[in-house]
């Protein structure tokens, strides 16, 4: 019954889907104030130059981004390939394709900006290389299975993050894309981290992406996503490191963090500010 509900939601035409999204913003944002204090705190710390009014004006758009992304993700259950691709504009696609034609696997790193689930789906359709989508297991078995269905629908292979190295060993001689969202907060007791100055704050990043690149010598590409208007996005590709075995330790993550911050600043309401990104404090590590 629950699964049927999400399929029914996915069948809604986009104009109605966004009416539902606006209602959720009203309920979750204005009435319930979902994580509002955390959102305000994150925005103030990230943009100290903005005054109270400027921060306040961002909040409705932050909520709308959150609800739009959620409903658009469910839309992947039934949307056609043709409809999805009509809604995605690719920029500098040759940056990533060239490595596939050279016989190389690529690590494609994006952020929680725009609809990251649409990136995996659209790239699985448009790019010649097969994609493995790295994800973190969801505690709810229902949503774990639902998201697996969504992420694999257009041919990508969802790989739980703890299995990435094992899968990479199996496919080390087969060119493919390892797609991951690399800006989430590492668990408090995870030691595989690298500290970066990110939005004026000491910020812990997983170093798994860099370790993977160094271990196999696979180039790293930054994948950007910009919302053009509701339900329409631009995906871009920027080379971060083509020779990771020669890179200085921490350099790949530093470049990734800098690029992520740059694109968030251009479209600040498109990022997931409701995430408790800075819960881990460097000054409490020792």
Order of alpha helices (4+ residues) and beta strands (2+ residues): alpha-alpha-alpha-alpha-alpha-beta-alpha-beta-alpha-beta-alpha-beta-alpha-beta-beta-beta-alpha-beta-beta-alpha
